[in-house]
Amino acid sequence: MIDVNGLRLTYRSSGGGQTAVDGVSFHVERGQFYTLLGPSGCGKTTTLRSIAGLERPDDGDIRIDGAVVSSARTGTWVPPNRRAIGMVFQSYAIWPHMTVFENVAFPLRYGVKRVPAREIRPRVMKALSLVQLEAYADRPAPHLSGGQQQRLALARTFVMEPKVLLLDEPLSNLDAKLREEMRTELRKLIKTLGMTTIFVTHEQIEALTLSDVIAVMKDGKIVQEGTPLDIYRRPSNPFVADFIGKSNLVNATVSAPANGTAILRADSPLGSLACTAQSGADRGAAIVVAIRPEHIELVPSGAQEENTLEGVLETASFIGNTMDCTVRIGETSLKVQCHPDRAPAIGAKVALYVAPKHCLAMRG
């Protein structure tokens, strides 16, 4: 449905050039919810704007539904209003002097594909009903809540029946509780309509809960692509492990290579660890071991199983359904999560166990 190949774009100024997108390629299947995830400045929004036609890339090709809409090689350039896309911006871009109805009707009245007057009302009301705003059709747009304005922006996009929906951090202006509610609504609505969607966000929870596929970006490149479960459970490098969720990243050295098995041994500041090998590494190779806090178990002191660690509880913070703790082992502090009823007292000696499958050894 959407193909992006070798996309490159550099912003130039009198002070030189800044590469925003550096050779990005990916494919989005029809009906798929595809997310570009990364920190500010990683190139995700520039990539989205290039697909929308709001930026003109220096190199690469973009195809939507088989048609080339941008190609630096051939000079092909289709303007944004002829790309059969709908886009929802972070600011929603609601017309404050119009009612809810007139906001949604605007693209039907003045867009490239204008529709007969007799079709406007039924199409607007259908779009409003999709986002449960039909009862607010005559209300001035500024009188809507933040969540309602976000749904209004979606309705104004849906009314044009685009082939592709582009979402540029549309939930970022909502409060935490409303953002959580809108994640569920947005996923359900888009899947019901079967719309092919590209979503840009820096919020890992949004990416994990909404997406079929996530592409993690850094410095203008895609550094890992996969399903939310794959990205979370099997990060390919320390950056992804640290950016998606919480991870303890421990520098280590391979003491016994995997040699055809999935497990290698590594010497680390925590002691000797049996780890799952993400890729081949020779004896003496420098690696980084990633351990999620929720994968560290409290065990009875004196346990003899491998990957059992002993330390002292430094801090414990109650956050509702869990306790966020730090445990000092030698000169290293580990982030640990445990049930509030099982949290030891601060200063207590504790024993921890990490299964080898949860110690991920990766290249630094």
C-alpha positions in Angstrom: 0.0 0.0 0.0 2.8 2.5 1.0 6.4 2.0 -0.1 9.2 4.3 1.0 12.6 3.5 -0.5 15.9 5.3 0.2 14.3 8.4 1.5 16.8 11.2 2.3 16.3 14.8 3.2 18.7 17.5 4.4 17.7 20.9 5.8 20.1 23.5 4.6 20.9 26.9 5.9 23.7 29.4 5.8 25.4 27.5 8.6 25.5 24.2 6.6 23.2 21.2 6.3 21.4 19.0 8.8 20.4 15.6 7.7 16.9 14.8 9.0 16.2 11.6 7.1 19.1 9.3 6.0 18.1 6.4 3.7 14.8 5.4 5.3 13.0 2.5 3.6 9.8 0.6 4.8 6.6 -1.0 3.5 3.1 -0.6 5.0 0.5 -3.3 4.1 -3.0 -2.3 3.3 -5.1 -1.8 6.5 -1.9 -1.9 8.7 -1.3 0.5 11.6 2.4 1.4 11.2 4.2 3.6 13.8 7.3 5.7 13.4 8.7 5.9 17.0 11.7 7.8 18.3 13.0 10.8 20.3 12.7 14.4 19.1 14.9 15.1 16.1 15.1 11.5 14.9 13.4 12.2 11.6 10.0 10.6 12.2 7.9 13.7 11.5 10.0 14.7 8.5 9.4 11.2 7.1 5.6 11.6 7.6 5.6 15.1 6.1 7.5 13.7 3.1 4.8 11.1 2.6 2.1 13.8 2.9 3.9 16.0 0.3 4.7 18.7 2.8 8.4 18.2 2.4 10.3 17.4 -0.8 13.0 14.8 -0.3 16.5 15.1 -1.8 16.5 11.4 -2.8 14.3 8.3 -2.7 10.9 7.2 -3.9 7.5 7.2 -2.3 4.6 5.1 -3.6 1.0 5.2 -2.4 -1.3 2.4 -3.6 1.2 1.6 -6.4 1.4 5.1 -7.7 4.6 7.1 -7.5 3.9 10.4 -5.6 7.6 11.4 -5.1 10.8 10.4 -6.9 14.0 12.4 -6.9 15.4 10.2 -9.7 12.6 11.0 -12.2 11.5 14.3 -10.8 8.0 13.1 -10.1 6.1 15.2 -7.6 2.4 14.9 -6.7 1.2 17.8 -4.6 -0.4 17.0 -1.2 -4.0 17.6 -2.2 -3.7 15.0 -4.9 -2.2 12.1 -2.8 -5.5 10.6 -1.5 -4.3 11.0 2.1 -5.9 12.4 5.2 -3.7 14.0 7.9 -4.3 14.8 11.5 -1.9 17.3 13.0 -0.7 17.6 16.6 -2.6 20.9 17.0 -5.8 19.4 15.3 -6.0 22.6 13.1 -9.7 23.2 14.0 -11.4 26.2 12.5 -12.4 28.2 15.7 -15.0 30.4 13.9 -16.9 27.4 12.6 -19.3 24.9 14.1 -18.5 21.2 14.4 -20.6 20.5 11.3 -18.9 23.2 9.2 -15.4 22.1 10.2 -16.2 18.6 8.8 -18.0 20.0 5.7 -15.1 22.3 4.8 -13.1 19.9 2.7 -16.2 18.7 0.9 -17.1 22.3 0.0 -13.7 23.6 -0.9 -11.4 20.7 -1.4 -10.1 19.3 -4.7 -12.9 16.7 -4.9 -15.9 18.9 -4.2 -19.2 17.0 -3.8 -22.7 18.1 -4.7 -24.5 20.1 -2.0 -27.1 17.4 -1.5 -24.4 14.9 -0.4 -22.7 17.1 2.1 -25.0 16.7 5.1 -25.3 12.9 5.0 -21.6 12.5 4.6 -20.8 14.9 7.4 -23.2 13.3 9.8 -21.9 9.8 8.9 -18.3 11.0 9.7 -19.5 12.6 13.0 -21.4 9.4 14.0 -18.1 7.4 13.5 -16.5 9.5 16.2 -19.7 9.9 18.3 -20.0 13.6 17.8 -23.3 13.8 15.8 -25.1 15.4 18.8 -22.5 18.3 18.7 -22.9 19.2 15.1 -24.2 22.7 15.8 -21.8 23.5 18.6 -19.0 26.0 18.0 -15.8 24.0 17.7 -13.9 25.9 20.5 -16.6 24.7 22.9 -15.5 21.1 22.6 -13.2 19.4 25.1 -9.7 18.3 24.1 -10.7 14.8 23.4 -13.7 15.9 21.4 -11.6 18.3 19.3 -9.3 15.4 18.5 -12.2 13.3 17.3 -13.4 16.3 15.3 -10.1 16.4 13.5 -10.4 12.7 12.7 -14.0 13.2 11.4 -12.8 16.0 9.1 -10.3 13.5 7.7 -12.7 10.6 7.5 -15.3 12.6 5.5 -12.9 12.6 2.5 -12.6 8.8 2.6 -8.8 8.9 2.0 -6.7 5.8 1.1 -4.1 6.6 3.8 -4.4 8.2 7.2 -1.3 10.1 8.6 -1.3 10.9 12.3 1.3 13.4 13.7 1.2 12.9 17.5 -2.5 13.6 17.7 -2.8 12.6 21.3 0.0 14.6 22.8 -2.2 17.6 23.8 -4.5 15.4 25.9 -4.2 14.7 29.7 -2.9 11.3 30.7 -6.3 9.7 31.5 -8.0 11.0 28.3 -5.0 10.0 26.2 -5.4 6.4 27.5 -9.1 6.4 26.6 -8.4 7.9 23.2 -5.8 5.2 22.4 -8.4 2.6 22.8 -11.0 4.5 20.7 -8.5 5.4 18.0 -7.3 1.8 17.5 -10.9 0.4 17.4 -12.1 3.1 15.0 -9.3 2.8 12.5 -9.4 -1.0 12.5 -13.2 -0.9 12.0 -12.7 1.4 9.0 -9.8 -0.7 7.7 -7.7 2.4 7.1 -4.0 2.2 6.2 -2.3 4.4 8.9 1.1 5.8 9.6 1.4 7.2 13.1 4.2 9.3 14.5 4.9 9.5 18.2 7.7 9.7 20.8 5.5 7.9 23.4 6.4 4.3 23.7 3.1 3.3 25.3 1.1 4.7 22.4 3.3 2.8 20.0 3.0 -0.5 21.8 -0.8 -0.3 22.3 -1.8 1.0 18.9 0.6 -0.5 16.4 0.7 -3.6 14.2 4.3 -2.7 13.3 6.8 -0.3 14.9 9.8 1.3 13.3 12.2 2.8 15.9 14.1 5.7 14.5 17.4 7.3 15.6 19.5 10.0 13.8 17.4 9.8 10.7 17.5 6.0 10.3 15.3 3.1 11.2 17.3 1.0 13.7 14.7 -1.7 14.3 11.4 -2.7 12.8 8.9 -5.3 14.1 5.7 -6.1 16.0 5.3 -4.4 19.4 6.0 -7.7 21.1 9.2 -8.4 19.1 10.5 -4.8 19.7 9.9 -5.1 23.4 11.1 -8.6 24.0 13.9 -8.7 21.5 15.5 -5.2 21.2 18.3 -5.4 18.6 20.6 -2.8 20.3 21.0 -0.9 23.6 19.3 2.2 22.2 16.0 0.3 21.5 16.3 -1.6 24.8 16.6 1.7 26.7 14.0 3.7 24.7 11.2 1.1 24.7 10.3 0.5 28.3 12.8 0.4 31.1 16.0 -1.6 31.0 19.1 -2.1 33.0 22.1 -1.9 30.6 25.2 -3.5 31.9 28.6 -3.5 30.1 30.1 -7.0 30.0 32.7 -9.2 28.3 32.0 -12.6 26.7 33.8 -15.3 28.7 32.2 -18.3 26.9 30.7 -17.9 23.4 27.4 -19.5 22.5 29.0 -22.0 20.2 25.9 -23.0 18.4 23.6 -22.7 21.4 21.4 -19.7 22.4 23.3 -19.1 25.7 26.7 -17.4 26.2 28.4 -16.5 29.4 29.6 -13.0 30.3 31.7 -11.4 33.0 30.1 -8.2 34.3 30.1 -5.9 37.3 27.2 -8.1 38.6 29.3 -11.2 38.3 29.2 -14.1 35.8 25.9 -14.1 33.8 24.3 -16.7 31.5 22.7 -14.6 28.7 20.7 -15.2 25.6 22.8 -14.3 22.6 21.2 -11.8 20.2 24.1 -12.4 17.7 27.4 -14.2 17.6 30.2 -12.9 19.8 33.7 -14.3 20.3 35.4 -14.7 23.6 36.6 -11.4 24.9 34.1 -9.4 22.9 32.6 -6.3 24.6 28.8 -6.6 24.9 25.9 -4.9 26.6 23.5 -7.0 28.7 19.9 -5.7 28.9 17.7 -6.8 31.7 14.1 -5.5 32.2 13.2 -4.6 35.8 10.0 -6.7 35.7 12.1 -9.8 34.8 14.2 -9.6 38.0 12.8 -11.9 40.8 13.3 -11.6 44.5 14.4 -15.1 45.8 15.4 -16.5 49.2 18.9 -15.6 50.3 21.5 -18.3 49.6 19.9 -19.6 46.4 22.5 -21.5 44.4 20.9 -21.1 40.9 23.0 -19.4 38.2 22.3 -15.7 37.6 21.4 -15.3 41.4 22.7 -11.9 42.6 23.0 -10.5 46.1 22.8 -6.8 47.0 21.2 -4.1 49.2 17.9 -2.4 48.6 18.6 1.3 48.1 15.3 2.8 47.2 11.6 1.8 46.9 8.8 3.9 45.4 5.2 2.9 45.6 3.4 3.5 42.2 0.2 1.6 42.8 0.3 -1.9 41.4 4.0 -2.3 41.8 7.1 -1.0 43.7 9.9 0.6 41.7 13.1 -0.3 43.5 16.9 0.0 43.1 19.3 -2.6 44.4 23.0 -1.9 44.8 25.2 -4.8 43.7 28.9 -3.7 44.2 29.2 -0.4 42.3 26.2 -1.1 40.1 22.5 -0.2 40.8 19.8 -2.3 39.2 16.2 -1.2 38.7 13.8 -3.8 40.0 10.0 -4.1 40.1 8.2 -6.1 42.7 4.8 -6.5 44.2 4.1 -3.9 47.0 3.5 -6.7 49.5 6.9 -8.3 48.8 9.1 -5.2 49.0 11.8 -5.5 51.6 12.8 -2.7 53.9 15.3 -0.1 52.6 18.8 -1.2 53.6 17.9 -4.9 53.7 20.1 -7.5 52.0 18.2 -9.1 49.1 18.8 -11.9 46.6 17.7 -11.6 43.0 17.4 -14.0 40.1 17.3 -13.3 36.4 16.5 -16.2 34.0 19.1 -16.4 31.1 16.3 -15.9 28.6 15.8 -12.4 30.1 19.5 -11.5 30.0 19.8 -10.2 26.5 23.4 -10.0 25.2 23.8 -7.5 22.4 26.5 -5.5 20.6 27.2 -2.2 22.2 
